[in-house]
Amino acid sequence: MYSFISSAKEGSEVAMARGTGMIERMLTDLTGLSRNKSIELFIRWMEKADKALKTGAFIGWMQSENDAKLKMALFISWMTVERANPRFLQQICTKASALVVTEGFASRDSSKIEGWMEQAFEKDMTLTPSEVARMARKKFRMPQRMLFFLKKLARTIKERIRLRRRKIGNPSEVQNKNAFSATKKLLAEGTYSMGSPLAETEKAERKKRFDQPGLPGILDETPSLTSIKRIEDYEALITPYRSLLAGVSSMDVLDELLRLLYEEGDVPSVVGWRGKTADTEYMNLREHRHFLEILQSISLYDHTHNVLKAALDIARDILRRRHDLLFPSVITAAVAHDIGKIASLWRSSTIKRRDHEAVSAAKLEDMLASHGNDVFKKGVAIAIRRHHSGADNDTVSRIIMDADARAREYEITSADPAFTVKPMAEWLELTRFAEVILPSINELSYKNRRLVWKAMSFDGIIYCIPEYVRSVLKALAFEKKILDYRLVRQSFRSDNRAVLNEVSGLLAKNGFLAYDIKAGNFGLRLLFQSNIAGVTSQSLYAVPIKAELFSIESSELEKRKIDYLRTIVSVMPVGRGQ
């Protein structure tokens, strides 16, 4: 075991030495060249180098080079080249993070901060790492971007004290506080060893997480982002409604919400939970990795501002000053709708349902506990709980849900202009729609150990399962670079029903809907009867489409039928529509 560690360490030192020498030779060759030529030459060198040499060069150079602008320019250029190797790119960025908070870029000695944190926890172990981190940031006048590092350091120190108290009966097991310098301690306990190979670092990190089951919560700490919006941007939106907010005594609550977002809102606006608990929004976005990456780069602070602005625009359009008293509910719900994504609130929540909507609503209800207006409290809480699942006839819920979708569409299209927002009637081509469905007609597949169908033909009509129609629309929208956030969010009561109603309306308008379906409905409940005795007839919702839309003869479709589908002898409507 010792020989393995020694050889790994020696290999790393050799790589670093090679890397440092390589950088020195490169800088010598770069003398007299222009900035653009220097970057081009640097990129060619790094393309040819192996991973071990790249890593050694990176560490050696970052620790020795004093010109920060040069480091940044060449680092960005190199990372652009490494886009084809995302795993290695992630590993190098991890190294960069370690260098940023340690001796690579900064010279700050964290020993004073560690000592102060230890004293704070020794006095009161009920303090959370987030609370101590915020106090430390203010005391030492550190920038907001360092809060994530401080939270991580505070968790490490608190756990160290907890373990020390457990082992107090065996002094030999207690580590000497003065055994390491502050920097060495950070590298040994905190995250990454700059002198070890990447694979070895990953193993050590996994082992560290496994060996510390006592760490609080199951939520991964979210990285700190830099918000674009300022508190003045919020104030500009809220100022015209201050008199209305004061009338329902909600200004104090709103100020508290804004303070919370200001202090802890520099976290991703989409969060994923570890363990068995999964956030619904995150699970839906996993099917759209491109959108997920964009939205995780948007801070919660900025997203909340976008939702507030959109909510006020929508409210002004639909209320038209007829219900001014609803504006305080709209503003409060918009500001509070996603506060459950803040790690400290999620961890401290005691409710059973742990998605961010429920946590946000529960926190706001606690803040409004002493508020005398029960109608106001109930309306705001309902709007927050339903802003993803859908709202029936509740005006505030509908506004917040639509505002959230409008904000997401704005955020995605701003980051990727290739995507556009258009009504379905402008981008959906029914012929292409039929082409995508055609291969699935009369095909059986297994789902939950049962044979099921997505689309089937009978007597000149193609019956499509609504869920399948929605999936086809989602695929076509992405194919055409169309963003319809209803297809991403996937709430049945509102989003799914709305898009299915639209496609049924387009089919009816062009003469391809097989039945006269009541306006506002997307299909019918139909009874599929089999000629085999003992086989239970199926009652299913389906969208009935005329076979003439599909470029194939009905006889060819019938030849595809196997097993259960060949036994269907009648299909009859049993309802008025859905």
Secondary structure, DSSP 8 states (H G I E B T S, - for coil): -HHHHHHHHHHHHHHHHHHHHHHHHHHHHHTT--HHHHHHHHHHHHHHS-HHHHHHHHHHHHHH---HHHHHHHHHHHHHHGGG-HHHHHHHHHHHHHHHHTTTT----THHHHHHHHHHHHH-TTS-HHHHHHHHHHHTT--GGGHHHHHHHHHHHHHHHHHHHHTTT-GGGS--TTSS-HHHHIIIIIS--TTS-HHHHHHHHHHHHHT-TTSS-S------------HHHHHHHHGGGHHHHHHTT-HHHHHHHHHHHHHH--SBSS----TT---HHHHHHTT-HHHHHHHHTSBHHHHHHHHHHHHHHHHHHHHTTTTGGGHHHHHHHHHHTTGGGSHHHHHH---S--SHHHHHHHHHHHHTTT-S-HHHHHHHHHHHHTTTT--SS-HHHHHHHHHHHHHHHHHHHHH-TT-B---HHHH--HHHHHHHHGGGBT-EEEETTEEEESEEEETTEEEE-HHHHHHHHHHHHHHTTB--HHHHH--IIIIIHHHHHHHHHHHHHTT-BSS---TT---EEEEEEESSTT---EEEEEEEEEGGGSSS-HHHHHHT--GGGGGEEEEEE-SS--
